[in-house]
């Protein structure tokens, strides 16, 4: 669960609009700030915004540093709205709490305490020790949702997993022959590319590689810097040697996770193509351990994984309780029982065993229906 942290009674109702703006700035860093959280910051005095910033690519520079730089000397006596507790440790950059103190900030408003053990209240304590008022709790729920991936990685050692399912009305993702382009319309596909841009990694299974020959890049959004790590759960590396992934392996980052039984020749071929390979331990059934794979991604500092299938990988993640969010796009088409289901076999015997998700929101996207579900 995301941290809530202690609350100090908030000040004026004007705090919420500024904090929402800070959170909107933070959202610009999603998919680009790893291994750091996505943070936004506003420097405000007498209702006027003096500086704004969000976490830079790769986690640097920090949002507070950018905003303070824009505000300059005018920051003295101002209020800083920061979408997460300012850091208090020395890394590649000095602590942001020190920068706020040096700038003469009078008040800092934060929604949440940073759960990173290197921070975990130390940033707020340093500010208060310097005589700066710290108000906590403003827009806490929105802030927790925005950085759920970072909180999941800190708490569980793995990234947050969003499973995307583009399906027919009757829950099929392809015809019996495997044809799936395109079940959903252009508006839904554009949203999927935007979701890729907000992710640290895009994950698919070997079956999807064989069936769809995907590229897994971010297109048509004018975001040339959006380059999520492309990850394939390759099992025994039964992947086509030719295709868009192989052809682009030297241009866009590609990580292939495989089990210990993967053929040595296939490993060498993909390495020669420019892909990075990672051997994942096997589970008791001889399959690649999906938890170990996510732990590897977490250890690399990745916080948000966007999984685009296929059915067997989706089933493995759901069965292991590793899917935090499901986003479905349902198109007005019916494919019947001979179509391929959205997920593989879960091995359920009773309805009580079925994993449960709660509806977060639903809306129309073009001619399709988009629904977002969160783990119950």
N, C-alpha and C positions, 0 to 999 in steps of 0.2 A: 504494500500500500504506500502511496506517496506520503511524505511527511507533512504533518499539519503544523507542528511547532506551537510554542506558546503565543498567546494573543495579548497585545496591548490595545486598549480601547482606541479605535480609530479617531481621526480628527474630522474635518469637514467632509461633507458629501462630495466635494469637488475632487477628492482623491481618486475615486473610481474611474472617471473619464481619463485621467492622466495614466492610471495604471493600465487601463484597457489599451491605450496607445502604446505603452511600453511593451505589452504582450504582443501587440500587432507587429512591432519592430522585431521582437524575439522570433516570431514565426518566420521572418525572412531568413533566419539563420538555420532553420530546420534542414537537415540533409547536408549541411556544409560546416557545422561547428564541431563535429566529433573530433576528439574525444570529450570536448567540453559540452556543457549544456547550452541550449540556445537562450540567450539572455538579451533583453532590451532595456534601455535606460533613457529617461528624460530628465533634464535639469530644468527646473521651473522656479520662477520667482514672480510674485504678484500676478499669477495667472498667465505669464508669458513664458513660452518654451525658449530656453536659451541654448540648449544643445540636445542632440539625440544621437543614439548609436545602438548598434546590435553586434553580436559576436561575429568576428571575422572568420574567414575560411580557415579551417583547421584549428579553430578555437582562439585565434589571436588576430588583431588586438581585441581586448575585452570591451564590452558595451560601455562600461563606465568610463574607460579611458577615452574612447571616441567622443562621448557626450561631454565630458569635462574639457576636452581639447577645444570643442566648438564653443563652449560657454566662456572659456578663458577666465579672466579676473572677475567677471560678473557672477561666477558660481558662488562666491563668498556670500553666505547668508541665505542661499537658495535651498530648495527641496529637491532631492534626487528620488525619482521613482524607478526602482530597479525590480525586474520581474522575478528575481531570485536573490537570496541573501548574497551580498558581495563576498568574494573570496578573501581568505585571510592567510593564505600560505604563499610562500615563494616558489614559483615554478619557473617557466621561461619568462614570466613577467612578474613584477612586484605585486603585492596584494592590492586589490581594488579598494579594500577598506582603508588602507594607508593613503591611497590617492584621493579618496573622498575627504579624509581628515585634512590632508595637506591643502586641498582646494578651499577649505573653509565652509563646507556644506553644513547647514544648520539642522536639517532633518532628512531622514531617509525613510522611505515607505517601501516595504517589501511584502509580498504575499505569503512567502514560505521560507522556512529555514532550509538551507542547502544540506542534503543528507550525506554528501561526500564527507568521509571521516576527517579529511584535512580542513574542513570548514565547520559544519555541524554546530552552528551557533557562535563560533569564534569571531566571525566577521561582525555580527551584530554586537557582540560583547565589546570588541575593540572600538566600534563606533561610539557606543554608550560610555565607555571609559574615557573617551575623548570629549565627552559632553554633548554629543550629537544625539538628538532624539530619534529613536527608531520605532516606527509603528508597523506592526505585523498584521497580516490577515486580510488585507484588501485584495479582492478578486482571487482568493486562494484557490477556489475550485477550478477556475479557468487556468490559473497558472499550473496547477497539478496536472490538468489534462494536457496542456501544451508540452510539458517535459516528462510525460509518463514514461517515455523510453529511457531517459536518463535515470529516473528514479528506479525503474525496473532493473537496469544494469547495476546500479549501486547496491540494491537490495538482494538481487538474485544472481548476479554475475552473468546475465544474459540480456540481449536486447529485447525490447518490446516487439511482438510479432503481430502484424496486420495481415490477415488472409483476405485476398480479393477473389471474389467469385463472379465471373460474368456468365450468366446462365439463362436458360429458357424459363418460362413460367413453371414448368414442371421439374426444375432443378437439374437440368442436363447442360453440360458444358461443351458437348460435341455430338455429332451424329454417330451412328454405329461405325462408320468408316473413319472417324476421327476428324471430320471437317468441322472447324470452329470459327473460321473467318467469314463474315463477322456476325456473331450472334447479337451483340449490342451495337448501338449506333455511334456516330462520330463524336457526339457530345460526351458520352460515357468514356470513349477512348481518350479524349482530350483530358478528362479528369484523371484517368489512370496515369497519364504522363506527368500530370502535376503532382500526383501522389508519389511517383518515383522520385521526382525532384526533391520532395520533402523527406525522403528516406536516406539512410546511410548505405543501405544495401538492398538490392532486388534479388529475390530468391526464387528459383524454380527447380523442378525435379528433372531427372533425365528423360522421362517420358514426354514432357513438354518440349524439350529440346528436339527429340526425334520427330514429334508430331508437327510442331509449328515453326521450327527454324527461327526462333526469335532473335531480336537484336538487343532488347532490354535497355535501350538508351532513352534519353529524354529528347523528344522531338517537337517541333512546331510551337514552342512556347517562348522562343527568344531568350533561352537560359543557357548560354554556351558553357557556363561554369558548373552546371548541374551534371555531376558524373558519379552517380551512386555505384558502389562496388557491385558488380554482377556476380552472383554466387549460384553455382549449380550443385545440387545434391546428387552426385554422380554415381553413388553405390559402387558398382564394379566397373565403372567408366565405359559402359556400353553407349557411347555417344558417337554421332556421325563425325568423321574426320574432316569433312568439308561442310561449310555452312557459315552463317553470318557471325556466330560466336567465334569460331576458329579464325575467320578472316579478319576480325576486329580485335583479336586478343592483344595485339601490340599497341592498339590505339586507345582502347578503353579498358580499365582494370577488370580482370576476370579471375575469379577464384573458383576452383573446382574441388569440392570436398568429396573424398571417396573412401571406401572401406579398405580394410587390410587385404582383401582378396582381389583388388583391382589388378588387371593385367599390366605387367611391367612395360610391355611395348606400348600400350595405350598411354601410360603415364609419360613415357618418353616423348611420344608424338605431341601430346598437349603441351608439355613443357617447351618443346621445340617451337610450337606455334606462338608461344609467348604467355601462356596461362600460368598462373600460380596454382600449385597443387598442395593440398593438405590432407594427410591421412588421418581419418577419424576412427577411433576404436569401434569394434563391433559390439552389439548388444548380445544378450544370452541367446537370441534366435539367429545370430549370425548376420543380422542387418546392421547397417551403419547406425551408430548411436546418435539419434537426433539431438538429444540433450547436450552431448559432448560437442556437436557441431555448433550449436548456439553458444555454448560456453567459449568456444574458440573465437567466435565473432565478438562476444562481449569482451574477451581479453584484448582484442584489437582496438577497443574503444568505441565499437559501434553500438548505437543505442536504439536505432529504428530499422527494422527489417520489413520490407514489403514483399509478401509472398504471393506469387501469381500462379501457383499450382505446380503440377497437376493433382489429380484426384488422390493418388497414393500418398504423395507428400503431405497434402492437406489432411488426410486421415491420420497420418503418423503424428503430425503436430497437434491435432485436436485431441487424439487419444492420450497423448502425453501431457495434456493440459498446458500447452505452450502457446496457444493462440489467445492473445489478449483482446483482439478486435477483429471482427469480420465485417467486410464491406461487400455487399452484394449489389450487382446490377442485374435486374431481371428484365428481359426483353419480351415483347408480346409475340412469342413464338412457342410452339409446343413440339417437342422432339420425340416424345413417347418413351416407352420402357426400353426400347432397343438403343436409345441414345446413351452416351457415357455420363455417369453421374458426377455431380460436383465434387464428391469425396468418395474415396474408396471404402472398403469394409472397415467398420469400427468394432466388430465383434460383440455387439450389444445383445444381451439376452432379454433385458427388460427396459421399459421406458424410463424407469428410475435411474438407470445407468447412463442415460444420454447426457452429454455435456450441455449445460444451459447458458444462454446468453440473453442479456436484456437489451431491448430496443433503445438506442440513444437518439436517433433521428431518422426520418424518412422524407424523401422529396423526389420530385420528378426531375430527371436529367434527360433533356431531349425527349425521345420517345420511350425511354426506359425508366424504371423505378429504382432509385438508389436507397438502400437502407444500411445503417451502421449499427452494429451490435457489439456490446461490450461484455466481457466475461462476467458472469453473475457472481 
